[in-house]
Amino acid sequence: MDNNKEKTENVDLILKQTWLAVSKMYTELAQEHDSTAVQALTLLKIDPKEGTRSTNLGPKMAIEPTSLTRIIKLLEDNGYIYKEKTTTDKREVIIKLTDKGLSSRNMSKEVVVNFNKKVMEKIAPDKLETFKEVMTEIMKIATDLNNRK
């Protein structure tokens, strides 16, 4: 029984250490451009051609609405995005990228693509597929445990 407990703790530790390392990498890269990783992620989640409804951004990013509101305001104040009301429902807002926002989004996308390329260069496709399957299962387990509360 103790072996299972150790393995569970190891899974938690590996997940946390890996996420912290990836998060630190993205945070440091964003800081080089006077931004944050969350701001860069937000720009990546906005459709560059059509924009994205503000109500759709939160679920795409797994972020609480109040946090997202602050991020959107900061991006708008800094000239990365602008808001446009929809023609069908004036209460609904579409977030669109400015030229500055599109440029920053493209830079962020390049960073993400390069990271993924490096991962794919070092890890065999079958191992990556297994990783994705395992992570999906871990996410389901965590979600199930959260839903039991």
N, C-alpha and C positions, 0 to 999 in steps of 0.2 A: 504494500500500500504506500509506503514512503517513497518508493521509486516513482510511482505515478504522480505523487505530489511534487517531487523534484522536477519531473518532466513538465508539469503544468507551469511551475514557476519559471522554468527555462523558456518556455514558449512566451510567457508574458515578458520576460526580460529581453529576449531576442527581438520581439516586436517593438518594445519600447526603445531599446538601444538603436535599432535600425531606423525607426521613425525619427528619433532625435538627431541622428547623423544626417539623414536626408533633409530634415527641417533646417538644421544648422547650415548646411550647404546652400539651400535656397535662400535663407535669411541673409547670409553673408553676401551672396551674389546680388540680391535685391538692394542691400545697403550700399553697394558700390554705385548704384544708380539712384540714390536718395529715395528709395522705396522700401516697401516691406513685402515679404513673401505672400501675405494675404492680399495685398493690393494687386500684386502680379497675378495671383490666382483669379481674382475677381475679373481682371481684364481678359484673362484667358477664357473665362466662362461667358463673356459677352460676344454674341454673334457679330463678326466684323462687318457684315453687309446689312443685316436686317435689325440688328440690336436685339436686346433680350428684355422681356417683361421683368420688371423688378420683383414680382412675386415668384418668378421662376428661378431667380438667382440663389436664394437661400437654400432650397433643396439640392441644387446642383453642387453647392459648396459645403453642405452640412454645417451651416452657420445659423445662429439664432438671428431673428429679424432685427433686434436692437443693435447687435454688432454689425450686421450688414448695413443698416441705416447709417451708422457712423462711417463705415468704409466708403459707401457711395457718396456721402457728403464730402469726405476728404478728397476723393477722386474728382468730384465735380469742382470743388474749390481750387484744385490744382490743375484744372484744365484737361483732364484725361477723358472725361465723359460729359455728356449732357443728357437731360431728360426731355422726353417728348411724349405728350399725351396722345393716346390712341384716338382714332377717328370714331370708333364705335362706342367707347366708354371713356368719358373724360376723366373718370377717377383712376383709370389704369394708365401706368407710365411705362414707357419703353426706355431702357438705358441704351444710349448709343455712344460709340467711341468718337472722339475728336481725332484729328490727324496725329496729335501728340499721343493720345491713347492708343491709336492703332500702331504707331511706331513702337511704343513701350510694350504692347501686346506681342508684336512680332519678335521683339528681343526676348521676351519671356518665353515665347513658344520655342525659340531657338535653343534656349537653355534647357528646357524640358526635353526636346528632341535629342539634343546632344547627350544628356544624361541617359536617356533610354537607349541610345545607340551604344554607349559605353557598356551598359548592363548587358545588352544583347551580344556584344563582342566577346564578353568574358563568360557568359553563362549559356550553355547549350539550350537550344529550343525546347527539347523535351523536359529539361529541368525547369525552365521558365513556365512551361505549361503546368507542370506539377505544382510549382509555387503558386500559380494563379488559382488552381483548384483548391489547394490547402488554405490559402487566404480566404477564398470564398466560403469554405466550410467554417473557418474560425469566425468570420463575420456573422454567419448564420447562427452559430452557437452563442456568440455574444448578444446578438439581437434577440434570440429566444430567451436568454437569461434576463435581459432587460425588460422584455414584454411580460415576464412572470411577476414582476413587482406589482 
